[in-house]
């Protein structure tokens, strides 16, 4: 199918994704590019077990094992040469997370790494910066997930601060975000932004991508929307029930409930740093995983040639 084919499995709080990309044939190695071969998203919603109960229930654990078996077979069908499976906030918080992962590896052969918020952010924000027209500006990279929010401050194009907070959409819906966590984030960001002009947001996550697509006022060429447009959309969505959001905005059930708390997190951060725009390149954790695998192979190849 291809000389090199990479896969990424992203086991998130709300959904579990499989992304497969292949290296396109090319004459010059420098000109090679990755193209998407397959993208699947299954809303297992692990966080709705973990955050209120503290563990993954047996029913969800069985479904996750079955899903990993299916993903393993798909990777074989697509002749995947290398993969990485990463789990984030829900698995980090699950008291039985290690046992669930061990059972999955025994049954499927898939090794799952539980990564912290800093590594999760690192694997995606570089790709976002590369998509920007102005790579030397001031940005705050914000990745909102179901269990946590990762924040990275980039001044003049350079990463200066990284933070991770247990504030996520599923935690908010479950009423399990502590007031002191909100206050810590607000105090941190107000301090980081003090004296810095022209900070805008680089947004990551399925919710901000959907909000961007729903927004009527946006700059498609620059892949950004005004914060004012996000505020208007939030004001429209918040009074509605999830069922009404599904009907009026064509949202899936597992998006209709989490999209409002996601918008609230972005708007809170936008106010703190006085951002005017949210840039929304369509890149997520799975893309970052594959890019890192490809880069590792390129570095090995270059070292061999050298």
BANURO-497837 format. One record per residue (C-alpha): residue number from 1; x, y, z. Coordinates in Angstrom, 3 decimals. Example, Ala and Ser with C-alpha at 12.3 -4.5 7.8 and 13.67 -1.06 7.14 Angstrom:
% BANURO-497837
> 1,12.300,-4.500,7.800;
> 2,13.670,-1.060,7.140;
% end
This chain:
% BANURO-497837
> 1,0.000,0.000,0.000;
> 2,2.876,2.367,0.773;
> 3,6.512,2.341,1.762;
> 4,5.668,3.829,5.145;
> 5,2.282,3.944,6.821;
> 6,1.750,5.308,10.323;
> 7,-1.118,5.021,12.787;
> 8,-2.077,6.954,15.896;
> 9,-4.582,5.871,18.521;
> 10,-5.842,8.685,20.739;
> 11,-7.736,7.371,23.777;
> 12,-9.422,10.519,25.000;
> 13,-11.949,11.322,27.687;
> 14,-14.844,11.630,25.262;
> 15,-13.805,9.595,22.212;
> 16,-11.218,7.108,20.948;
> 17,-9.693,7.905,17.561;
> 18,-7.692,5.962,15.012;
> 19,-5.804,7.966,12.401;
> 20,-3.766,6.318,9.642;
> 21,-1.547,8.317,7.293;
> 22,0.699,7.156,4.496;
> 23,3.837,8.689,3.054;
> 24,3.240,9.739,-0.529;
> 25,5.681,8.507,-3.175;
> 26,8.192,11.204,-4.084;
> 27,11.510,11.698,-5.812;
> 28,12.988,14.069,-3.242;
> 29,12.770,12.942,0.394;
> 30,12.487,16.571,1.444;
> 31,9.273,16.923,-0.572;
> 32,7.476,13.883,0.857;
> 33,4.156,14.505,2.533;
> 34,1.719,12.534,4.634;
> 35,-1.815,11.934,3.413;
> 36,-4.768,10.680,5.436;
> 37,-5.760,7.092,4.660;
> 38,-8.305,6.527,7.437;
> 39,-9.867,8.391,10.351;
> 40,-12.280,6.783,12.796;
> 41,-13.816,8.220,15.959;
> 42,-15.805,6.155,18.475;
> 43,-17.423,8.035,21.402;
> 44,-16.716,5.650,24.297;
> 45,-16.946,8.546,26.792;
> 46,-14.595,7.045,29.382;
> 47,-14.675,10.228,31.433;
> 48,-18.330,9.732,32.366;
> 49,-17.153,6.650,34.270;
> 50,-13.859,7.915,35.585;
> 51,-14.620,11.378,36.933;
> 52,-17.629,10.507,39.130;
> 53,-16.599,6.906,39.967;
> 54,-12.813,7.104,39.948;
> 55,-12.436,4.086,37.668;
> 56,-13.336,2.602,34.303;
> 57,-16.300,0.257,34.670;
> 58,-16.011,-3.304,33.395;
> 59,-18.534,-2.586,30.638;
> 60,-16.476,0.295,29.250;
> 61,-13.240,-1.677,29.682;
> 62,-14.677,-4.515,27.578;
> 63,-15.768,-2.082,24.867;
> 64,-12.326,-0.472,24.845;
> 65,-10.650,-3.884,24.426;
> 66,-13.005,-4.750,21.567;
> 67,-12.284,-1.418,19.925;
> 68,-8.520,-1.933,20.218;
> 69,-8.899,-5.358,18.565;
> 70,-10.784,-3.721,15.695;
> 71,-8.162,-0.990,15.380;
> 72,-5.411,-3.623,15.357;
> 73,-7.065,-5.397,12.426;
> 74,-7.488,-2.127,10.533;
> 75,-3.805,-1.332,11.033;
> 76,-2.968,-4.716,9.511;
> 77,-5.273,-4.081,6.549;
> 78,-3.565,-0.734,5.880;
> 79,-0.065,-2.229,6.264;
> 80,0.844,0.128,9.086;
> 81,4.605,0.091,9.657;
> 82,4.635,1.985,12.971;
> 83,2.067,3.207,15.468;
> 84,1.684,4.833,18.856;
> 85,-1.306,4.609,21.192;
> 86,-1.722,7.361,23.781;
> 87,-4.270,7.801,26.558;
> 88,-4.938,11.129,28.228;
> 89,-6.868,12.588,31.152;
> 90,-9.496,9.906,31.852;
> 91,-6.950,7.091,31.880;
> 92,-4.592,9.203,34.010;
> 93,-7.304,9.571,36.651;
> 94,-8.681,6.008,36.566;
> 95,-7.596,3.995,39.610;
> 96,-7.721,0.826,37.474;
> 97,-6.154,2.428,34.414;
> 98,-2.949,0.371,34.581;
> 99,-4.905,-2.880,34.926;
> 100,-7.143,-1.987,31.955;
> 101,-4.092,-1.167,29.822;
> 102,-2.321,-4.374,30.820;
> 103,-5.370,-6.453,29.866;
> 104,-5.644,-4.662,26.503;
> 105,-2.004,-5.322,25.676;
> 106,-2.370,-8.997,26.612;
> 107,-5.504,-9.426,24.472;
> 108,-4.602,-7.243,21.494;
> 109,-0.855,-6.657,21.497;
> 110,-1.434,-2.898,21.507;
> 111,0.777,-1.050,23.977;
> 112,-0.884,2.064,25.381;
> 113,1.076,4.934,26.911;
> 114,-0.567,7.249,29.419;
> 115,0.837,10.695,28.637;
> 116,0.710,13.781,30.824;
> 117,-0.796,17.085,29.819;
> 118,2.538,18.643,28.925;
> 119,3.452,15.923,26.421;
> 120,-0.075,15.964,25.035;
> 121,0.244,19.680,24.311;
> 122,3.798,19.420,22.973;
> 123,2.777,16.900,20.326;
> 124,0.230,19.222,18.775;
> 125,1.153,22.851,19.297;
> 126,4.208,22.779,17.009;
> 127,1.999,21.663,14.140;
> 128,-0.460,24.458,14.844;
> 129,2.268,27.079,14.807;
> 130,3.495,25.811,11.429;
> 131,0.009,26.430,10.013;
> 132,-0.024,30.082,11.026;
> 133,0.650,32.928,8.652;
> 134,2.535,34.805,11.397;
> 135,4.856,32.397,13.202;
> 136,6.609,35.047,15.252;
> 137,3.607,36.561,17.014;
> 138,2.205,36.119,20.519;
> 139,-0.158,33.191,20.944;
> 140,-1.680,31.101,23.662;
> 141,-2.168,27.528,22.518;
> 142,-5.262,26.021,24.183;
> 143,-6.214,22.359,23.902;
> 144,-9.569,21.643,25.550;
> 145,-10.342,17.998,26.200;
> 146,-12.939,16.162,28.208;
> 147,-10.772,15.922,31.303;
> 148,-8.186,18.669,31.111;
> 149,-7.124,21.856,29.382;
> 150,-3.532,22.334,28.260;
> 151,-2.222,25.863,27.841;
> 152,1.051,26.960,26.221;
> 153,2.166,30.570,25.914;
> 154,4.251,31.451,22.858;
> 155,5.893,34.882,22.826;
> 156,7.495,36.012,19.571;
> 157,7.054,32.449,18.294;
> 158,8.936,30.877,21.230;
> 159,7.356,28.626,23.862;
> 160,7.767,30.313,27.261;
> 161,5.249,28.684,29.617;
> 162,3.206,25.475,29.763;
> 163,0.336,24.700,32.103;
> 164,-2.187,21.869,32.483;
> 165,-5.438,22.154,34.428;
> 166,-8.035,19.565,35.414;
> 167,-10.731,21.587,33.687;
> 168,-12.449,19.729,30.869;
> 169,-15.842,19.455,29.256;
> 170,-16.816,16.116,30.802;
> 171,-15.549,17.193,34.229;
> 172,-17.665,20.324,33.962;
> 173,-20.782,18.395,32.958;
> 174,-20.173,16.064,35.902;
> 175,-19.795,19.040,38.280;
> 176,-16.306,17.887,39.258;
> 177,-14.138,20.905,38.474;
> 178,-12.970,22.374,41.771;
> 179,-13.447,26.139,42.216;
> 180,-9.802,26.465,43.254;
> 181,-8.737,24.933,39.927;
> 182,-10.628,27.638,38.044;
> 183,-9.076,30.291,40.265;
> 184,-5.579,28.871,39.749;
> 185,-5.996,28.958,35.968;
> 186,-7.363,32.493,36.004;
> 187,-4.563,33.754,38.248;
> 188,-1.874,32.018,36.162;
> 189,-3.115,33.333,32.848;
> 190,-3.665,36.862,34.108;
> 191,-0.065,36.867,35.350;
> 192,1.341,35.357,32.146;
> 193,-0.489,37.850,29.956;
> 194,0.445,40.887,32.030;
> 195,2.256,43.450,29.894;
> 196,2.034,41.313,26.731;
> 197,0.215,42.845,23.779;
> 198,-1.634,41.161,20.923;
> 199,-2.086,37.638,22.299;
> 200,-4.428,35.468,20.238;
> 201,-5.547,31.889,20.762;
> 202,-4.617,28.777,18.808;
> 203,-7.466,26.380,19.529;
> 204,-7.291,22.595,19.523;
> 205,-9.852,19.846,20.065;
> 206,-12.982,18.549,18.384;
> 207,-15.236,21.132,20.013;
> 208,-13.427,24.241,18.811;
> 209,-13.269,22.746,15.315;
> 210,-17.031,22.246,15.366;
> 211,-17.610,25.740,16.790;
> 212,-15.448,27.178,14.011;
> 213,-17.523,25.354,11.381;
> 214,-20.764,26.604,12.956;
> 215,-19.626,30.233,13.253;
> 216,-21.106,32.539,10.627;
> 217,-18.414,35.208,10.987;
> 218,-14.952,33.719,10.323;
> 219,-11.864,34.178,8.202;
> 220,-11.586,30.931,6.236;
> 221,-8.345,31.913,4.542;
> 222,-6.562,32.404,7.880;
> 223,-8.582,29.671,9.624;
> 224,-9.655,31.880,12.482;
> 225,-12.786,33.361,14.003;
> 226,-13.293,36.482,16.119;
> 227,-13.817,35.875,19.823;
> 228,-16.981,37.986,19.453;
> 229,-18.304,35.413,16.963;
> 230,-17.565,32.585,19.421;
> 231,-19.396,34.528,22.143;
> 232,-22.482,34.937,19.932;
> 233,-22.503,31.232,19.135;
> 234,-22.119,30.335,22.821;
> 235,-25.047,32.618,23.696;
> 236,-27.175,30.822,21.089;
> 237,-26.217,27.301,22.182;
> 238,-26.232,27.625,25.975;
> 239,-30.018,28.033,26.543;
> 240,-30.784,24.995,24.377;
> 241,-31.014,21.404,25.545;
> 242,-28.606,18.904,23.968;
> 243,-31.545,17.540,21.967;
> 244,-32.357,21.018,20.640;
> 245,-28.710,21.563,19.692;
> 246,-28.783,18.285,17.790;
> 247,-31.896,19.326,15.875;
> 248,-31.030,22.965,15.193;
> 249,-27.273,22.629,14.599;
> 250,-26.942,19.048,13.374;
> 251,-24.747,18.010,16.295;
> 252,-24.114,14.397,17.289;
> 253,-25.245,13.345,20.793;
> 254,-21.676,13.116,22.122;
> 255,-20.939,16.632,20.835;
> 256,-24.199,18.345,21.747;
> 257,-23.560,18.266,25.492;
> 258,-19.819,19.024,25.654;
> 259,-19.689,21.843,23.096;
> 260,-21.068,24.481,25.479;
> 261,-18.580,23.934,28.334;
> 262,-15.800,23.872,25.726;
> 263,-16.876,27.279,24.438;
> 264,-17.012,28.547,28.023;
> 265,-13.402,27.497,28.636;
> 266,-12.177,29.194,25.451;
> 267,-14.114,32.374,26.216;
> 268,-12.785,32.475,29.780;
> 269,-9.208,32.240,28.520;
> 270,-9.878,34.778,25.755;
> 271,-11.078,37.323,28.323;
> 272,-8.060,36.738,30.560;
> 273,-5.495,37.276,27.795;
> 274,-7.607,39.860,25.902;
> 275,-7.574,37.793,22.685;
> 276,-9.380,39.027,19.580;
> 277,-9.212,35.831,17.508;
> 278,-9.153,32.053,17.827;
> 279,-7.072,30.320,15.149;
> 280,-8.398,26.816,14.413;
> 281,-6.043,24.688,12.291;
> 282,-7.571,21.222,11.888;
> 283,-4.855,19.282,13.665;
> 284,-5.138,17.215,16.828;
> 285,-3.225,14.860,19.057;
> 286,-3.387,11.987,16.558;
> 287,-1.773,14.177,13.876;
> 288,0.962,15.132,16.311;
> 289,1.635,11.482,17.161;
> 290,2.057,10.552,13.503;
> 291,4.222,13.575,12.760;
> 292,6.548,12.602,15.608;
> 293,6.796,9.003,14.318;
> 294,7.595,10.258,10.818;
> 295,10.188,12.700,12.136;
> 296,11.898,9.934,14.111;
> 297,12.187,7.835,10.964;
> 298,13.531,10.779,8.975;
> 299,16.176,11.494,11.625;
> 300,17.233,7.839,11.664;
> 301,17.461,7.810,7.862;
> 302,19.501,11.021,7.824;
> 303,21.847,9.645,10.483;
> 304,22.365,6.472,8.440;
> 305,23.145,8.456,5.303;
> 306,25.479,10.735,7.229;
% end
